[in-house]
């Protein structure tokens, strides 16, 4: 009966392991970071099920230990039975752990690559507004005012080539980082003939997203 209980426990644990491993594989494919608790659980399951399989195999050899297999030898089977009972408790404990809430979501989200932190702000703070031309500083203020207006969804900066549009946007980015106006900043270049997939990919990367499995248009 001990062996039957262990065998059933191993089957149930293997079913749980496959479910968790499937979630882990999917998360890894999406470049997600797996909880250490989940990784440790999978490692423990592998080690303990290997031990359980070895005990189950010993059951066959123990059957032929007395009177040519007609009667079980208690001297042989008793110590094996004790080990099986303890192993069953371990297997059942691992199976019970798989029902914990942490296994409902085996990963945690990657932080966006372009998240605004105190470090990034400090790095940029070396460039002061005094370095910006007074005329561009005025336009920068207008852009900052526009992008912080909840009623404004899109702000466009336009003009002929070479007038300093890129430098203006660098000034805006610096101000946004220094003043922590937004949590995340995503920067990408849009050329005259834009590559939409590349633009989407660069923005997604800076937001910590993975579009590898999606066909973007």
ZABA-637518 format. One record per residue (C-alpha): residue in three letters; residue number from 1; x, z, y. Coordinates in steps of 0.25 Angstrom, whole numbers. Layout:
code|pos|X|Z|Y
ALA|NUM|X|Z|Y
...
END
This chain:
code|pos|X|Z|Y
UNK|1|0|0|0
UNK|2|12|3|9
UNK|3|17|-11|7
UNK|4|4|-18|9
UNK|5|2|-10|22
UNK|6|16|-14|27
UNK|7|14|-29|23
UNK|8|1|-29|31
UNK|9|8|-22|43
UNK|10|19|-33|43
UNK|11|9|-44|43
UNK|12|1|-38|55
UNK|13|14|-36|62
UNK|14|19|-50|60
UNK|15|6|-55|66
UNK|16|8|-46|78
UNK|17|22|-51|79
UNK|18|18|-66|79
UNK|19|8|-63|90
UNK|20|19|-56|99
UNK|21|30|-66|96
UNK|22|20|-78|100
UNK|23|18|-71|113
UNK|24|33|-69|115
UNK|25|36|-83|112
UNK|26|26|-88|122
UNK|27|31|-79|132
UNK|28|46|-83|130
UNK|29|42|-98|131
UNK|30|36|-94|145
UNK|31|49|-87|148
UNK|32|43|-74|149
UNK|33|50|-61|147
UNK|34|46|-53|134
UNK|35|44|-38|134
UNK|36|55|-31|127
UNK|37|45|-22|120
UNK|38|39|-35|113
UNK|39|53|-40|110
UNK|40|57|-27|103
UNK|41|44|-27|96
UNK|42|46|-40|90
UNK|43|60|-36|86
UNK|44|55|-24|79
UNK|45|44|-31|72
UNK|46|54|-41|66
UNK|47|63|-29|61
UNK|48|52|-21|55
UNK|49|45|-32|48
UNK|50|58|-36|42
UNK|51|59|-22|36
UNK|52|45|-22|32
UNK|53|47|-36|24
UNK|54|59|-30|17
UNK|55|50|-18|13
UNK|56|39|-27|8
UNK|57|49|-34|-1
UNK|58|54|-22|-7
UNK|59|40|-19|-12
UNK|60|41|-30|-22
UNK|61|54|-25|-28
UNK|62|48|-11|-29
UNK|63|36|-16|-37
UNK|64|46|-19|-49
UNK|65|53|-5|-49
UNK|66|46|2|-61
UNK|67|41|-2|-74
UNK|68|43|-17|-72
UNK|69|34|-17|-61
UNK|70|22|-10|-67
UNK|71|24|2|-59
UNK|72|30|4|-45
UNK|73|42|13|-45
UNK|74|39|25|-35
UNK|75|53|28|-33
UNK|76|55|14|-27
UNK|77|42|12|-20
UNK|78|41|26|-13
UNK|79|53|24|-4
UNK|80|49|10|-1
UNK|81|34|14|2
UNK|82|39|24|12
UNK|83|47|13|19
UNK|84|35|4|19
UNK|85|26|14|25
UNK|86|36|17|37
UNK|87|38|2|39
UNK|88|23|0|39
UNK|89|22|10|51
UNK|90|32|3|58
UNK|91|26|-11|56
UNK|92|12|-5|60
UNK|93|18|1|73
UNK|94|24|-13|77
UNK|95|11|-19|75
UNK|96|4|-9|83
UNK|97|14|-11|94
UNK|98|10|-26|95
UNK|99|-3|-22|100
UNK|100|2|-15|113
UNK|101|-1|-21|126
UNK|102|13|-26|128
UNK|103|11|-37|117
UNK|104|0|-43|125
UNK|105|10|-49|134
UNK|106|24|-49|128
UNK|107|31|-54|141
UNK|108|32|-50|156
UNK|109|32|-61|167
UNK|110|45|-66|172
UNK|111|47|-63|187
UNK|112|46|-75|196
UNK|113|60|-80|199
UNK|114|57|-81|214
UNK|115|51|-67|216
UNK|116|55|-62|229
UNK|117|63|-49|228
UNK|118|71|-40|237
UNK|119|84|-47|231
UNK|120|79|-61|235
UNK|121|75|-56|249
UNK|122|88|-49|251
UNK|123|96|-61|247
UNK|124|89|-70|257
UNK|125|89|-60|268
UNK|126|103|-64|272
UNK|127|97|-76|279
UNK|128|91|-71|292
UNK|129|81|-78|301
UNK|130|91|-79|311
UNK|131|97|-90|303
UNK|132|84|-98|304
UNK|133|82|-108|315
UNK|134|72|-102|325
UNK|135|63|-114|324
UNK|136|63|-113|308
UNK|137|61|-98|309
UNK|138|48|-101|317
UNK|139|43|-111|306
UNK|140|47|-101|295
UNK|141|38|-90|302
UNK|142|27|-100|302
UNK|143|29|-103|287
UNK|144|30|-88|283
UNK|145|17|-86|291
UNK|146|10|-97|284
UNK|147|14|-93|269
UNK|148|10|-79|271
UNK|149|-4|-83|276
UNK|150|-13|-81|264
UNK|151|-22|-92|270
UNK|152|-11|-102|269
UNK|153|-8|-108|255
UNK|154|2|-119|258
UNK|155|13|-120|269
UNK|156|20|-133|271
UNK|157|33|-135|278
UNK|158|35|-150|282
UNK|159|45|-158|291
UNK|160|55|-170|290
UNK|161|67|-168|281
UNK|162|79|-160|286
UNK|163|71|-151|296
UNK|164|73|-138|288
UNK|165|61|-137|279
UNK|166|69|-132|267
UNK|167|76|-122|276
UNK|168|63|-117|282
UNK|169|58|-114|268
UNK|170|70|-107|265
UNK|171|68|-98|277
UNK|172|54|-96|273
UNK|173|58|-92|259
UNK|174|68|-82|264
UNK|175|58|-76|273
UNK|176|48|-75|262
UNK|177|58|-68|253
UNK|178|63|-59|263
UNK|179|49|-54|268
UNK|180|44|-54|253
UNK|181|32|-62|258
UNK|182|29|-67|243
UNK|183|33|-62|229
UNK|184|37|-75|224
UNK|185|44|-87|230
UNK|186|45|-101|223
UNK|187|53|-112|229
UNK|188|53|-126|225
UNK|189|57|-139|231
UNK|190|47|-150|233
UNK|191|53|-164|235
UNK|192|46|-177|241
UNK|193|43|-181|226
UNK|194|41|-167|220
UNK|195|42|-164|205
UNK|196|30|-155|203
UNK|197|34|-150|190
UNK|198|47|-146|195
UNK|199|41|-139|207
UNK|200|31|-132|198
UNK|201|42|-127|189
UNK|202|51|-122|200
UNK|203|39|-114|206
UNK|204|35|-109|192
UNK|205|49|-104|189
UNK|206|50|-96|202
UNK|207|37|-90|198
UNK|208|41|-86|185
UNK|209|32|-96|178
UNK|210|34|-105|166
UNK|211|28|-119|166
UNK|212|35|-124|154
UNK|213|23|-125|145
UNK|214|14|-131|156
UNK|215|14|-146|161
UNK|216|14|-145|176
UNK|217|9|-156|185
END
